[in-house]
Amino acid sequence: MLLQKQQQEITVLKQRLNNQQKEITQQQSYLDSLSTHTVNQNKRIDSLKTATSQNVQNIQAIAEDLGTKIQQTEITAKDNISQLDKNVSKNRLYWIIGTLITLLLGGILYWLLGKRIANSKTDVETQIKNTKKSLEEESIKLDSKLVEVLELQLKLKQEEKAPIKEAEEKDHSLVLKVADEVTRILMNLEVMDKEIRGYKHLKKYSESILDNLKAYGYEIPVLIGQPYSPGLNMVATLEFDENVEQGRQIIKRIIKPQVNYNNKMIQAAKVIVAFNE
């Protein structure tokens, strides 16, 4: 019995031993596998180290090359900026000099042109003044001759002894013509230079003719400077004149004089009236 029991224990022990041997075999196989994996990992790590080292070298080379290019670019940029500053400064200097020269030439041309225009204007004004003076002197000569002729006609007319019948109306045509012409002459003298040769003589001569008409019953009222109102018996042309007092109307020029004969108007005046509203 004891022997049988021992054999059974031996059998159990053998079975356990076999099981343990299997486990050991499995563990050994697993260890071999781990060892192989470790070797592969070590190889991969070595490969990564090699690649990393190569990448570091490449990065360092790229960094050095990039640094060199950046340095070269900076140097080139500084050179370009310096050259640009020189060009800008030079161009600015040229521009300032050109502007100053243009302004100087413009000022000189303006001065010369202004001086020439002033001289030309003075020459033209002098020519106009001299021409006007010559025309006015010639006009005074012609009007003086006309006044002499009109005065002679008046004398001849008055010396006529032809009686006037009661039924006939007196002929005033010559007197009216004389009054119109003498008035025109006096109006022209008002706008002339009083220092022109013959001015004073013609003015005095013309005024004396109008005064002499009074001896024959004719009267020519002085209307220049008189106030005008629409009720007056005359033909009036209105002209605005800012020199006239506001609200007033003044007779400033006679086109045809008013002529009275024996206190009766035989010709209505035709006048220009200055007004200011």
Secondary structure, 3 states (H helix, E strand, C coil): CHHHHHHHHHHHHHHHHHHHHHHHHHHHHHHHHHHHHHHHHHHHHHHHHHHHHHHHHHHHHHHHHHHHHHHHHHHHHHHHHHHHHHHHHHHHHHHHHHHHHHHHHHHHHHHHHHHHHHHHHHHHHHHHHHHHHHHHHHHHHHHHHHHHHHHHHHHHHHHCCCCCCCCCCCCCHHHHHHHHHHHHHHHHHHCCCCCCCCHHHHHHHHHHHHHHHHHHCEECCCCCCCECCCCCCEEEEEEECCCCCCCCEEEEEEEECCEEECCEEEECEEEEEEECC
